Amino acid sequence: MKTINRRRILPGALVVCALFFVLTLLLHTDTARGALKNREIPVMPGQTITADNANRRSVCRLYYPKLELAADETTVFPIRVSSPGTLEIGTYVNGKAGLGAALYRHRSLKPSGRLKGRRIQKFSRKNIHSSSMCFSIGEAGTYYLKLRAGTALVHRNYYFYANYVTYGSRITAGKQYFGANHSGKSISYYKLTVPSDGLLTVDVQDVGMPKASFRARMVNPQNEYLTNYETLRTGDPRTYIGVTKGTYYLAVKTSDPLYTVKYRFSPARTVRNNFITLASG
C-alpha cells in the first residue's frame, strides 16, 4: 500500500463533523428520505453488505470502511440483493477527486461482468463530494462493489450505502414509496385497494433527475386499462382518477430508474360536498 500524505486530509474530528453535516443535508432534503435516521456502521474490506429494501427500512445505513486507501487504490465489498429491482449505490467522501464506484456480477471483476449504471444525484462542495448511481439487477444474488479512491482517504473519511427498490409493489394511501423501472420500455405495477367510490390523486416524481417524465394509467385485476396513459412531469406530477370500490393497479412507464409514488383517496361523499354549479354557455 502506498504512503498516504496525511497533510492533505482534514483532521479526524473536522472530517466527521463535515461529513455529518453534508449527510444530514443530503438525506433530509429528499422528502422520501426525510423521515430516516442515519446509522453509521464500520465494515472491513471484503465484508458482505446486505442491501436495504428502500420501502421497508427505518434508518439509512451508512457504511464506513475500516481501511485507509492511497490515491488510485481500490477495495471490494460483496453486496447481497434479495430480489430483482434497481440497486442504488451512494458514496460520500472528503477528498479533492472523490470516490469512484463500479458494480460487477462476479468476484473476478472482469470488465465483461461490469454493470452499466446511471447517475441520478451528484453533489460537490469544497472537498465534500457525493454521488448516487442506479443499477438494474435482473436477479437476486451477490454483486461486487469496487471502490476506487481519487485521492488518499483515511479511516472514517468516506462512506457508502446500498439500497434496492423492487419493480412494483403494494402501496397504501397517504404513504410515499420508492418506485423503479427496468428500462424506458418496461412497466411497473403498483397494487392498491379502494374502500369505496371516490377520487384518487396520484403523484409520481423523479429522484434526482428533474428532466424525467412518467406515463401512468390505471388497470383493473382483469388487465383491462381503465384510463389512457397520461404524461406526468416535474412541476405537474399529479393526475386525478375517479374509481369505484375495488382493487386496482397503477401502471408506470418511464426511463427514470428511481422515482417516488404516492396516492391520496377522497371518498365520493367528500368530493360531492365540494362541487360547483356550471351554467349553460
C-alpha positions in Angstrom: 0.0 0.0 0.0 1.3 3.5 -0.9 2.1 6.0 1.8 -0.7 8.4 2.4 0.0 12.1 2.5 -1.9 13.0 5.7 -1.3 16.7 5.3 -3.9 16.7 2.5 -6.6 15.2 4.8 -8.7 17.1 7.3 -8.2 16.3 11.0 -10.4 13.4 12.1 -12.8 15.5 14.2 -13.3 18.0 11.4 -13.9 15.2 8.9 -16.6 13.6 11.0 -18.3 16.9 11.6 -18.2 18.0 7.9 -19.4 14.6 6.7 -22.2 14.5 9.3 -23.4 18.0 8.1 -23.5 17.1 4.5 -25.0 13.6 5.1 -27.8 15.2 7.1 -28.3 17.9 4.5 -28.5 15.4 1.5 -30.6 12.7 3.1 -33.1 15.1 4.6 -33.7 17.4 1.6 -35.2 14.4 -0.2 -38.8 14.1 1.0 -38.8 10.3 0.5 -35.8 10.1 2.8 -36.7 12.8 5.2 -38.1 10.5 8.0 -35.0 8.4 8.1 -32.3 8.5 10.6 -28.6 7.9 9.7 -26.8 4.9 11.2 -23.1 4.7 10.7 -21.7 1.1 10.6 -17.9 0.2 10.3 -17.1 -2.6 7.8 -13.9 -4.5 6.9 -12.7 -4.9 3.3 -14.5 -7.9 1.7 -17.3 -7.9 4.3 -20.7 -8.8 2.7 -23.3 -6.0 2.8 -27.0 -6.7 2.6 -28.8 -4.1 0.5 -31.7 -2.5 2.3 -35.2 -2.5 0.7 -35.8 1.2 0.4 -39.5 0.9 1.2 -39.1 -1.2 4.4 -36.2 0.5 6.2 -36.5 2.8 9.2 -32.8 4.0 9.1 -30.3 4.8 6.3 -27.3 2.6 7.0 -24.1 4.4 6.1 -21.0 2.1 5.9 -17.5 3.4 6.5 -14.7 1.0 5.6 -12.1 0.5 8.3 -9.3 0.9 5.7 -7.0 3.7 4.6 -6.7 4.0 0.8 -3.9 5.6 -1.2 -4.7 7.5 -4.4 -5.9 5.1 -7.1 -6.2 2.2 -4.7 -9.3 0.1 -4.6 -11.3 -2.1 -2.3 -14.2 -4.5 -2.9 -17.4 -5.3 -0.9 -19.9 -8.0 -1.9 -23.4 -6.6 -2.0 -26.3 -9.1 -1.4 -29.6 -8.3 -3.1 -32.7 -10.3 -2.2 -34.9 -9.7 -5.3 -34.7 -8.2 -8.8 -35.0 -4.4 -9.0 -33.0 -1.2 -9.0 -29.9 -1.1 -6.8 -28.8 2.4 -5.7 -25.2 2.8 -4.6 -24.4 6.1 -2.9 -21.0 7.4 -1.8 -19.9 10.3 0.4 -16.2 11.4 0.7 -13.9 14.1 1.8 -11.3 14.5 -0.9 -10.5 16.5 -4.0 -11.2 13.8 -6.5 -14.0 11.9 -4.7 -14.6 8.2 -4.8 -15.4 6.1 -7.8 -17.8 3.2 -7.6 -18.3 0.3 -10.0 -20.5 -2.8 -9.7 -19.7 -6.3 -11.1 -21.6 -9.6 -11.5 -18.7 -11.8 -10.5 -16.0 -11.7 -7.9 -13.3 -11.8 -10.6 -14.3 -8.2 -11.6 -13.9 -8.9 -15.3 -14.8 -5.9 -17.5 -17.4 -8.1 -19.3 -19.2 -8.5 -16.0 -19.4 -4.8 -15.1 -23.0 -3.5 -14.8 -23.9 -0.2 -16.5 -25.1 2.3 -14.0 -26.9 5.6 -14.3 -26.1 8.6 -12.1 -29.2 10.2 -10.5 -27.6 12.5 -7.9 -24.3 14.4 -7.6 -23.2 17.0 -5.0 -19.9 18.8 -4.5 -19.0 21.5 -2.0 -15.3 22.3 -1.4 -13.8 18.9 -0.5 -17.1 17.2 0.2 -18.4 15.0 -2.7 -21.3 12.7 -3.0 -22.7 10.6 -5.9 -25.6 8.2 -6.4 -25.7 5.5 -9.1 -28.5 3.2 -10.0 -28.0 -0.3 -11.4 -30.6 -2.7 -12.9 -30.5 -6.0 -11.1 -32.0 -8.8 -13.1 -32.0 -11.5 -10.4 -31.4 -11.9 -6.7 -27.8 -12.7 -5.7 -24.5 -11.3 -4.7 -22.8 -8.5 -6.7 -19.4 -6.9 -6.1 -18.9 -3.2 -5.4 -15.4 -1.8 -6.2 -14.5 1.5 -4.7 -11.6 3.5 -6.1 -10.0 6.4 -4.2 -9.5 9.5 -6.3 -7.1 10.8 -3.6 -5.8 9.4 -0.4 -8.6 8.5 2.0 -8.3 7.7 5.7 -10.4 5.6 8.0 -13.9 7.1 8.5 -13.3 9.7 5.8 -15.6 8.0 3.3 -19.0 6.3 3.4 -21.3 4.3 1.1 -24.8 2.9 1.2 -26.7 0.2 -0.7 -30.5 0.3 -1.2 -32.7 -1.5 -3.7 -36.2 -1.0 -5.0 -38.4 -3.7 -6.5 -40.2 -3.4 -9.8 -43.7 -2.8 -8.5 -45.3 -3.4 -5.0 -48.4 -3.0 -3.0 -49.0 0.6 -1.9 -51.3 2.3 0.6 -53.0 5.7 0.6 -51.0 8.6 2.1 -47.6 6.9 2.2 -44.8 7.7 -0.2 -42.9 4.8 -1.8 -39.9 4.4 -4.0 -40.6 3.0 -7.4 -38.3 1.6 -10.1 -38.4 0.6 -13.7 -36.1 -1.7 -15.6 -35.9 0.5 -18.7 -37.9 3.1 -20.6 -40.0 0.3 -22.3 -40.8 -1.7 -19.2 -43.9 -1.1 -17.0 -44.0 -1.4 -13.2 -47.4 -2.1 -11.5 -48.4 -0.8 -8.0 -51.3 -2.6 -6.4 -53.8 -0.5 -4.4 -57.2 -1.1 -2.8 -60.0 1.4 -2.8 -62.5 1.1 0.1 -65.4 2.9 -1.6 -66.3 5.0 -4.6 -64.2 8.2 -4.8 -61.3 10.0 -6.3 -57.6 9.1 -6.5 -54.9 11.8 -6.6 -51.8 10.1 -7.9 -48.4 11.7 -7.5 -45.3 10.3 -9.3 -42.0 12.3 -9.1 -38.3 11.9 -10.0 -35.5 11.4 -7.6 -32.5 13.4 -8.7 -33.4 13.5 -12.4 -35.5 16.7 -12.9 -36.0 16.2 -16.6 -37.6 12.8 -16.3 -41.2 12.2 -17.4 -43.6 9.5 -16.5 -46.6 7.8 -18.2 -49.2 6.5 -15.8 -52.6 4.8 -16.1 -55.0 2.6 -14.1 -55.5 -1.1 -14.7 -58.0 -3.5 -13.1 -57.3 -7.1 -12.0 -58.5 -8.4 -15.4 -55.7 -6.5 -17.0 -58.2 -4.0 -18.6 -57.0 -0.5 -18.9 -59.4 1.9 -17.3 -57.6 5.1 -18.4 -55.3 6.1 -21.2 -51.6 6.9 -20.4 -51.2 10.4 -19.0 -47.7 12.0 -19.1 -46.6 13.5 -15.7 -43.6 15.8 -15.5 -41.7 17.7 -12.9 -43.8 20.7 -11.8 -47.0 18.9 -12.8 -46.6 15.4 -11.3 -50.3 14.6 -10.4 -53.2 13.0 -12.1 -56.8 12.5 -10.8 -58.8 9.3 -11.4 -62.3 8.5 -10.5 -62.8 4.9 -9.2 -65.4 2.6 -7.7 -64.7 0.3 -4.7 -62.2 -2.5 -5.6 -58.6 -3.4 -6.3 -56.5 -1.7 -9.0 -53.0 -1.4 -10.4 -51.2 1.8 -11.2 -49.1 1.2 -14.3 -46.0 3.4 -14.5 -43.8 3.6 -17.6 -40.6 5.8 -17.5 -36.9 5.9 -18.4 -36.1 7.1 -14.8 -34.5 4.2 -12.9 -35.8 5.6 -9.5 -38.8 7.7 -8.5 -41.4 8.1 -5.8 -45.1 7.0 -5.9 -47.9 8.3 -3.7 -51.6 8.5 -3.9 -54.4 10.0 -1.8 -58.0 8.7 -1.8 -61.1 11.0 -1.4 -64.5 9.3 -0.8 -67.3 10.2 -3.2 -69.3 11.9 -0.4 -66.3 14.3 0.2 -66.0 15.0 -3.5 -69.7 15.8 -3.8 -69.6 18.2 -0.9 -67.1 20.3 -2.8 -68.9 20.5 -6.2 -69.6 23.7 -8.2 -72.5 24.5 -10.4 -71.8 25.1 -14.1 -74.1 27.5 -16.0 -75.1 26.8 -19.6 -72.9 28.7 -22.1 
